[in-house]
Amino acid sequence: MCNLGKAWNLSREGMKACNEGDFEKAENNLKTAIQMSQCKSKKIHRATLHNNLAVVLQMSGKVEDAVSAYDLAIGFLNPDHKGQAALIDRIASKRDELKRKIAA
C-alpha cells in the first residue's frame, strides 16, 4: 500500500502518542507509516520516518532497535548534500551515544 499523505498523518499521530507515553501505539503507527512510504517517498522522507521510529524506540527502552533505526535513517541520506550531511552528523551523534550506553 502506498499513501504518503496517510503515512505522514500516522507519523504525526505516532509522535503525539510517544509524547503521551503510549510507545506501543507510537511504534505501530511509525512502522505502518514506513511501510506506506516505500514506493513514492523521497529518501529524506524515509530517513525522517526512521529517525522518528528510533526516537520512539529509544524512549521506550528498546535501545538496540533504536540504534538500528538510526542506522537506517542515516542510510537514506546523502553525505555529499550539505544539509543532509549535517543531519547525518546529528543522527550519528545520537546513535553513537546509545552505542556507548549499550557497551557500558
The 8 nearest C-alpha neighbors of each residue, nearest first, counted from 0:
[[1, 35, 2, 34, 38, 36, 37, 3],
 [2, 0, 35, 36, 38, 3, 37, 39],
 [1, 3, 5, 4, 35, 6, 36, 0],
 [2, 4, 6, 36, 5, 7, 1, 35],
 [5, 3, 7, 6, 2, 8, 9, 36],
 [4, 6, 8, 7, 3, 2, 9, 32],
 [5, 7, 32, 3, 9, 4, 8, 35],
 [8, 6, 10, 4, 9, 5, 11, 3],
 [9, 7, 5, 11, 10, 6, 12, 4],
 [10, 8, 12, 6, 28, 7, 11, 32],
 [9, 11, 7, 13, 29, 8, 12, 32],
 [10, 12, 8, 14, 13, 9, 15, 7],
 [13, 11, 9, 15, 10, 14, 16, 8],
 [14, 12, 25, 10, 16, 28, 11, 15],
 [13, 15, 17, 11, 16, 12, 25, 10],
 [14, 16, 12, 18, 17, 13, 11, 19],
 [17, 15, 19, 21, 13, 25, 14, 18],
 [18, 16, 14, 20, 22, 19, 21, 25],
 [17, 19, 15, 16, 20, 14, 21, 22],
 [18, 20, 16, 17, 21, 15, 22, 14],
 [21, 19, 17, 18, 22, 16, 59, 25],
 [22, 20, 16, 17, 23, 24, 19, 25],
 [21, 23, 25, 17, 24, 20, 26, 59],
 [22, 24, 26, 25, 21, 27, 17, 59],
 [25, 23, 27, 22, 26, 21, 28, 16],
 [24, 26, 13, 22, 28, 16, 17, 23],
 [25, 27, 23, 29, 24, 28, 22, 30],
 [26, 28, 24, 30, 29, 25, 23, 31],
 [29, 27, 13, 31, 25, 9, 26, 30],
 [28, 30, 32, 26, 10, 31, 27, 52],
 [29, 31, 33, 27, 32, 28, 26, 34],
 [30, 32, 34, 28, 29, 33, 27, 35],
 [33, 31, 6, 29, 35, 30, 34, 9],
 [34, 32, 30, 36, 31, 35, 29, 48],
 [35, 33, 31, 32, 36, 37, 30, 0],
 [34, 36, 1, 32, 33, 0, 2, 37],
 [35, 37, 33, 3, 40, 34, 38, 1],
 [38, 36, 34, 35, 39, 40, 33, 1],
 [37, 39, 36, 1, 40, 35, 0, 2],
 [40, 38, 36, 37, 41, 3, 1, 2],
 [39, 41, 36, 44, 38, 37, 42, 45],
 [40, 42, 44, 43, 45, 39, 36, 46],
 [41, 43, 45, 75, 44, 46, 40, 76],
 [44, 42, 46, 41, 45, 47, 76, 75],
 [45, 43, 47, 41, 42, 46, 40, 48],
 [44, 46, 42, 48, 47, 43, 49, 41],
 [45, 47, 72, 43, 49, 44, 75, 48],
 [48, 46, 50, 44, 45, 49, 51, 43],
 [47, 49, 51, 45, 50, 46, 52, 33],
 [50, 48, 52, 72, 46, 51, 47, 68],
 [49, 51, 53, 47, 52, 48, 72, 69],
 [52, 50, 48, 54, 53, 49, 47, 55],
 [51, 53, 49, 55, 50, 54, 29, 56],
 [54, 52, 65, 50, 68, 56, 51, 55],
 [53, 55, 57, 51, 52, 56, 58, 50],
 [56, 54, 52, 58, 57, 53, 59, 17],
 [57, 55, 61, 53, 65, 59, 54, 58],
 [58, 56, 62, 54, 60, 65, 55, 59],
 [57, 59, 55, 60, 56, 54, 61, 22],
 [60, 58, 56, 57, 61, 22, 55, 62],
 [59, 61, 57, 62, 58, 56, 65, 55],
 [62, 60, 56, 57, 64, 59, 63, 65],
 [61, 63, 65, 57, 64, 60, 66, 56],
 [62, 64, 66, 65, 61, 67, 101, 98],
 [65, 63, 67, 66, 62, 61, 68, 56],
 [64, 66, 53, 62, 68, 56, 57, 63],
 [67, 65, 63, 69, 64, 94, 68, 70],
 [68, 66, 70, 64, 65, 69, 71, 63],
 [67, 69, 53, 65, 71, 70, 66, 49],
 [68, 70, 72, 66, 71, 67, 50, 53],
 [71, 69, 67, 73, 68, 72, 74, 66],
 [70, 72, 74, 68, 69, 73, 67, 49],
 [73, 71, 46, 69, 49, 74, 70, 50],
 [72, 74, 70, 76, 71, 75, 87, 69],
 [75, 73, 71, 72, 76, 70, 46, 77],
 [74, 76, 42, 46, 73, 72, 43, 71],
 [77, 75, 73, 74, 83, 43, 78, 42],
 [76, 78, 79, 80, 83, 84, 75, 74],
 [77, 79, 84, 80, 83, 76, 87, 81],
 [78, 80, 77, 81, 84, 83, 82, 76],
 [81, 79, 83, 78, 77, 82, 84, 76],
 [80, 82, 84, 83, 79, 85, 78, 77],
 [83, 81, 85, 84, 80, 86, 78, 87],
 [82, 84, 86, 80, 85, 81, 77, 76],
 [85, 83, 78, 87, 81, 86, 82, 80],
 [86, 84, 88, 83, 82, 87, 89, 81],
 [87, 85, 83, 89, 88, 84, 90, 82],
 [86, 88, 84, 90, 85, 89, 73, 91],
 [87, 89, 85, 91, 86, 90, 92, 84],
 [90, 88, 86, 92, 91, 87, 85, 93],
 [89, 91, 87, 93, 92, 88, 86, 94],
 [92, 90, 94, 88, 93, 89, 87, 95],
 [91, 93, 89, 95, 90, 94, 88, 96],
 [94, 92, 90, 96, 91, 95, 97, 89],
 [95, 93, 91, 97, 66, 92, 96, 69],
 [94, 96, 98, 92, 97, 93, 91, 99],
 [97, 95, 99, 93, 98, 94, 92, 100],
 [96, 98, 100, 94, 95, 99, 101, 93],
 [97, 99, 95, 101, 100, 96, 102, 94],
 [98, 100, 102, 96, 97, 101, 103, 95],
 [101, 99, 97, 103, 98, 102, 96, 95],
 [100, 102, 98, 99, 103, 97, 63, 62],
 [103, 101, 99, 100, 98, 97, 96, 95],
 [102, 100, 101, 99, 98, 97, 96, 95]]
